[in-house]
Amino acid sequence: MTEKPQAQHCNSMAEVRGHIDALDDRIVTLLVERTGYMTQAARIKDDVNKVRDQARIDFIVDRVRARAMALGGQPDVVEAAYRALMDASIAFEHREFVRLRQGAAVQSHVAHALDSAGGIEP
């Protein structure tokens, strides 16, 4: 079983903020990694309508709420944070889906044009 996280006792707001800043640094690193997986999802999915998956959203909300409760945390706070994270992730994934296909469409168009023109002379 995972040990429940404990906030350290602080005697000043500077200490509180220092701990929060350190946690934020770890969270940002994880968010950057998570965003990389959103790009991969955009690449793998074959239909823009699959970018938003309500069943997956519901699964994640249930999972993180249960995890928060198991760790002695606040499930409502965790759910709210995750819903905001998922909204931002879905918007990013949608942009990536379009960007990746625009690049492929341009490459395909250029290749077709080169083939039609007999290629490029050296």
C-alpha positions as CSV (number, residue, x, y, z in Angstrom):
1,M,0.0,0.0,0.0
2,T,1.2,3.5,-0.8
3,E,2.1,5.7,2.1
4,K,-0.3,8.7,2.6
5,P,1.4,12.0,1.8
6,Q,1.8,14.4,4.6
7,A,2.3,18.1,4.4
8,Q,5.2,19.2,6.5
9,H,4.5,21.5,9.5
10,C,5.4,25.1,8.5
11,N,6.0,28.2,10.7
12,S,5.8,30.8,8.0
13,M,4.1,31.6,4.7
14,A,7.6,31.5,3.1
15,E,7.9,27.9,4.1
16,V,4.4,27.0,2.8
17,R,5.2,28.7,-0.5
18,G,8.5,27.0,-0.8
19,H,6.9,23.6,-0.4
20,I,4.2,24.5,-2.8
21,D,6.7,25.8,-5.4
22,A,8.7,22.5,-5.1
23,L,5.5,20.5,-5.6
24,D,4.6,22.7,-8.6
25,D,8.0,21.9,-10.2
26,R,7.2,18.2,-9.9
27,I,3.7,18.7,-11.2
28,V,4.8,20.7,-14.2
29,T,7.4,18.0,-15.1
30,L,4.6,15.4,-15.0
31,L,2.2,17.6,-17.0
32,V,4.8,18.0,-19.8
33,E,5.2,14.3,-19.9
34,R,1.4,13.8,-20.0
35,T,1.1,16.3,-22.8
36,G,3.6,14.2,-24.9
37,Y,1.1,11.3,-24.6
38,M,-1.7,13.6,-25.8
39,T,0.4,14.2,-29.0
40,Q,0.8,10.4,-29.4
41,A,-3.0,9.9,-28.9
42,A,-3.7,12.5,-31.6
43,R,-1.3,10.6,-33.9
44,I,-2.8,7.2,-33.2
45,K,-6.5,8.1,-33.3
46,D,-8.1,7.9,-36.8
47,D,-11.1,10.2,-36.3
48,V,-11.3,13.7,-34.7
49,N,-14.5,12.6,-33.1
50,K,-12.5,10.1,-31.0
51,V,-10.5,12.9,-29.4
52,R,-13.1,13.5,-26.7
53,D,-14.0,10.1,-25.1
54,Q,-16.7,10.5,-22.4
55,A,-16.2,6.9,-21.2
56,R,-12.5,7.6,-20.6
57,I,-13.3,10.9,-18.9
58,D,-15.7,9.2,-16.5
59,F,-13.2,6.4,-15.9
60,I,-10.4,8.9,-15.0
61,V,-12.7,10.9,-12.7
62,D,-13.7,7.8,-10.8
63,R,-10.1,6.6,-10.6
64,V,-8.6,9.8,-9.4
65,R,-11.4,10.4,-6.8
66,A,-10.8,6.9,-5.4
67,R,-7.1,7.5,-5.4
68,A,-7.5,10.8,-3.5
69,M,-9.8,9.1,-0.9
70,A,-7.3,6.3,-0.5
71,L,-4.5,8.8,0.2
72,G,-6.7,10.8,2.7
73,G,-7.1,13.7,0.2
74,Q,-10.0,15.8,-1.0
75,P,-11.7,14.0,-3.9
76,D,-13.7,17.1,-4.9
77,V,-10.5,19.1,-5.2
78,V,-8.8,16.4,-7.2
79,E,-11.8,15.9,-9.5
80,A,-12.0,19.7,-10.2
81,A,-8.3,19.8,-11.0
82,Y,-8.6,16.8,-13.3
83,R,-11.6,18.1,-15.1
84,A,-9.7,21.3,-15.9
85,L,-6.7,19.2,-16.9
86,M,-8.8,17.0,-19.2
87,D,-10.5,20.0,-20.8
88,A,-7.1,21.5,-21.6
89,S,-5.7,18.2,-22.7
90,I,-8.7,17.5,-25.0
91,A,-8.3,21.0,-26.6
92,F,-4.6,20.4,-27.0
93,E,-5.1,16.9,-28.5
94,H,-7.7,18.3,-30.9
95,R,-5.1,21.0,-32.1
96,E,-2.5,18.3,-32.4
97,F,-4.9,16.0,-34.4
98,V,-5.4,18.8,-36.9
99,R,-1.8,19.9,-37.0
100,L,-0.5,16.4,-37.6
101,R,-2.9,15.8,-40.4
102,Q,-2.3,19.2,-42.0
103,G,1.4,18.3,-42.2
104,A,0.6,14.9,-43.7
105,A,-1.8,16.5,-46.2
106,V,0.9,19.1,-47.3
107,Q,3.5,16.3,-47.6
108,S,1.1,14.2,-49.7
109,H,0.2,17.2,-51.9
110,V,3.9,18.0,-52.5
111,A,4.7,14.4,-53.2
112,H,1.8,14.1,-55.7
113,A,2.8,17.4,-57.4
114,L,6.4,16.1,-57.7
115,D,5.3,12.8,-59.1
116,S,3.0,14.6,-61.6
117,A,5.9,16.9,-62.7
118,G,8.3,14.0,-63.1
119,G,10.2,14.7,-59.9
120,I,12.9,17.3,-59.3
121,E,15.9,17.5,-61.6
122,P,19.2,17.3,-59.8
